[in-house]
Structure formats: C-alpha cells, structure tokens
Amino acid sequence: MYRGTETFCLRSPLSGTARYSVHTGSASFTLDIHGLPPKTGVGMDWINNPVRGYLVGAFTTNAAGSYVGTAQTFRPGEARAIAIKFQRSDGTGLPGIGKPCHE
C-alpha cells in the first residue's frame, strides 16, 4: 500500500483537486471536482505507470457535474501514482486527468 499523501490537480476540461491520503491504515480520497457529466456514476483509476492503472474508488456527480466530499474507496494505491483518470460506471473513459500538483 502506498502510504503517502498526494494531491492531484485536475486538467481541462475538469477543474479542482483530488487528495489521496492514508490515516490509520485506511486510504481515502477527498475531492473537489467540477466539469464531469451531471448525475453520473464515476470511477477513479489510479495510474502507476504508462501501462498499469486500476479502479480505486467511485462517486456520483451532482446535477452540475461536480463532486465535493469524500469518495467511496475500494482499495489503496500500490505505489505513487503518475496520474488519476476517470471513467463512467460502464467503463467508458471520461475526458480530463489529474496529475500530481507538484509537476
């Protein structure tokens, strides 16, 4: 389990941040995301490297296409991520990506 804390800055067409952190052995994502489709189930993919990514959490956007709060988290990141991506609940990718804010 990656036990670090990482804040991802979202890139166009999205805006906002996604913050990954681990407290007492549990991973969580605190989100402030805008620009996704309204009232949509969204999965978050943790991207370890150019060929490996996996679903780590999910949330549902509001009528404005935003989500502010803590996402449901299924599993922690295995290693430091190079990005996070988003997909619909059927697995269809969504535009926009989150990169570590320090880049």
C-alpha positions, 0 to 999 in steps of 0.5 A: 500500500502506498502510504503517502499523501498526494494531491492531484490537480485536475486538467481541462476540461475538469477543474479542482483537486483530488487528495489521496491520503492514508490515516490509520491504515485506511486510504481515502480520497477527498475531492473537489471536482467540477466539469464531469457529466451531471448525475453520473456514476464515476470511477477513479483509476489510479495510474502507476505507470504508462501501462498499469492503472486500476479502479480505486474508488467511485462517486456520483456527480451532482446535477452540475457535474461536480463532486465535493466530499469524500469518495467511496474507496475500494482499495489503496494505491500500490505505489505513487501514482503518475496520474488519476483518470476517470471513467463512467460506471460502464467503463467508458473513459471520461475526458480530463486527468489529474496529475500530481500538483507538484509537476 
